[in-house]
Amino acid sequence: MTEIFYEMWDVKIAIAMFAGMLGGLMHGFTGWGGAMIMMPLVTLVYGPIQSLGMILIGGMIVSVKLLPWAIKRVTWRAYWPLFLSIVISIPLGTYFLFNLETAIVIKLIAVIIISSAILQLSGWRYRGPRGILPASAVGASCGVINGFSGLGGAPLVLYVLSGSESAERQRATLIIAVTLISFFVFIAVNIGGGMTTEAYYTGFAIAIPQLLAAWIGSNLFRALPGIVFQRVSLIMLIFLGLLVLLF
């Protein structure tokens, strides 16, 4: 065990831990987005399959810490179809991860992310119907894309932020969704054989700065107004899309 830890410490782990810090800050502040920021950076050094499993270790811990706060505030009657469809659709996305070429699809997802976020920042909002079918469709797309690439936050965030609820309730909805995504994608990646012993150790190493940064981000949310939360979420979507296009 000691030898594994010694062999891990190199430039790759430093890059991954830096990504963990950025992802933890985003996750703590907005309730989502940690994996979306970390995935492009960590994939550069570890590859997509192991990276997805590694970054979710800290993501699961952060989500569990935020979960009690969110459970009390989420509007369950409005979002249960979204949560259920996320869980059901994740295995399909993970199947694509293990069996298809990811590069082209991820680039297309990045273009969609940037375009959607720019529309939202310009003042545009989704005005379509809200109910079981729209929520289920959003959850299904989110689950498939997250199972495939860890980049499926865009449809979720755009749908939730287009509602009329307070920033606090919106953040609670995102936290519940991200918790489900983190646990079920991690289970699917493990069932597919995507994690090694070294990947587990690396994931726990990444989790250290990730957890510290998430605590800072959570406190920032309490100190800043709700509109800041919405703006930061959308700006980070654009940043994410540009990262994916470049790398």
N, C-alpha and C positions, 0 to 999 in steps of 0.2 A: 504493500500500500504506500509506504514512504517513497519507494522508487518511482511509482506512478506520479505522485505529486511533484517530485523533483523534476521528472522529465517533462511535465506539463508547462513549466515556467519558461516561456519564450515570447517572442514578439506576437505570436498568434493569440496567446492567452491575454496579453496586454490589450490588444485590439478588442477582443471579445469582452473584457471587463469594462473597457471604456464604453463600448456599446451598451453594456448592462447598466451603466450609470445613466446614460442618456434615456434609455428605455424605462428605467425605474422612475426617473423624474416625470416623464410623460404619463406613465401609468398612474402614479400617485396623484398627479394634478387633475387629469381628465377622467380617470377611471378606465382608460383604454389606451391603445397605441404603443404599448411597450414593445410587444413582439414586432409590430410593423416597423418601428425604428431600428430595432436590433437585427432583424432578419437580413436586410441587405448587407450590413457590415460583417456580421458573423459568417454569412455564407461565403464571403470572399476568402476566408481562411479555413473553413471547415467543410464546405459543401452544404447543399440544401437540406438533405434528410437529417443528418446529425444536428445541424444547426437548429432546425425547428424543435427537435426534442430538447436540446440543451437550454435554449432560451426560455422554454416553458417551465423549467424547474423553478426558477426564481419567480416567473409570472404566476405560477400557482400559489406560491407562498404569499406574494403581494395580494393576490385576489382574496385569499382566505382572510387576511388581515382587514381588508376593506369590506368584506361580505356582510358582517353584522350591521354595519351602518346602512348598507344598500337595501337589505331585506326589509327594513322598516319603512323605506321611502319609495320603493318601486311601485308602479301602478300595475299590479299583477293582471287584472282583468283585461287590460289593453295589450299586454306584451307576452302573455303566456304562449300564443301561437308562434311568435318569433323565437322564443327560447326553445320550444319543442322542435321546430323545424331546423334550428341550428344543430341540435344534437343528432337528429336523424340523418342530416346531409353530410356531416363531417367524414364518415367512412368513404363516401364516394370521392371526396377531394383527396383523401390520403391514398386511395387507390391510384389516382392520377399521378400523385407525387412519386410513387414507386415505379410507375410504368410508362410515363410519358416524358418527353423533352420539355423542360420547364421554361427555358429562356424566352422563347417568343411569346408565350402566354403571359408571363410576368410583365413583359414590356407593354403588352396591350392593356393589362390591368393598370399599369402606371399611368398611361394616357387617360384612362377613364377616371382614375383618382384625381388627377390634376384638373381635368375639365370640370368634374363635379364640384370640387372644392372652390374653384374660381367662380362658378355660378352662384354658389351659396354666399361667398364673400361679397358678390356684387349686389346682394339683396334678394336673389331668387330663392324661393322656397318650394318644396314639394307641396302641391295643393290637391293632389289626388286623394282618392278614398283611403280611409284608415279603418282597419278591421281585420278579421281573421285571414282573409286571402292576401291582402297586401303585406301584412306582417309576416305571414308564412313565406311569401315569395322572397322578402328581404332576408329572412332567417336562412332560407335554403341557399341563396346565393352567397351569403356570408359564410355559412358552414362549409360549402364546397371550396370556396376560394381560400379560406383559412386552412382547411385540411390539405390543400394542394401547395400553398405557398406561405401561409402566415400573414398574408396581405389583405385579408378580407374585411377590414374594418370600415371601408368606405361606404358600402350600402347601408350598413348598420348605423354609422354616425349620421349620414345624410338623412336617413329616415327618422331617427330619434330627434335630431336637432330641428327638424321641420315641424315638430309638434308644438303645442302651446304650453307645455308644462314648464315649471321652473327649472333653472339650471341644476338645482339640487336633485330633482326627480330625474332629469335627463342623465345626470352622472350616475345615479343609482341604477338606472336601466342598463347603461353601458357596463357597469361593474358586474352585474349579474350575467350579462351576455358573455363578457370576457372570461369570467370564471368558468362558465360551461365550456367555452371554446378551449381554454387552457387545459382543463382536465381531460376532455374527450379527445382532443387532438393528440395529447401526450400518450393516452392509452392506445390510440390507433397506431401511432408511430412505433411504439414498443411491440405491439402485436405483429407489425410488419417486419420486425427485426432491425429497426433503424438505430438502435442505441447500443453502444458498447460500454464496458466498464469505465474506460477513459472518458467517454462522453458524459457519463454521470458525474465524474469528478470535476470535469470542466464546467458542467452546468451549475454545480454547487459553488464553484469558484466565482463564476459570473454573478451568482445570486447575491454575493456579499455587497458589492457596490450597488447592485440593483435595489436591494432592500433599503439601504441607507438613503438612496436618492428618492425612493418612493415615499419614505417618511417625510422628506423635505417637500416633495410635491404635494402630498396630502395637506400639509400645513399651509402651503401657498393657496390652495383652493379655499380654505377657510378665511384667508385674509383678503382675497381679491374678489371683486364683484363678478356676478354670473356672466356678464357679457364678455369678460376676459376669457372665461372658460370656453365659450363658444368660438370666439375668434382664434384662440390658440389651437383648438381642435382642428379648425379648418386650415389654418396656416401650416400646421404640422402635416396635414394630408398632402398639401402641395409639396412640402419639403420631402416627404416620403416618396412621392411620385418621381421627383427629380432624382433622388438617390437611386431609385430602381432603374430609371432610364440611363443614368450615367454608368452604373456598375453592372 
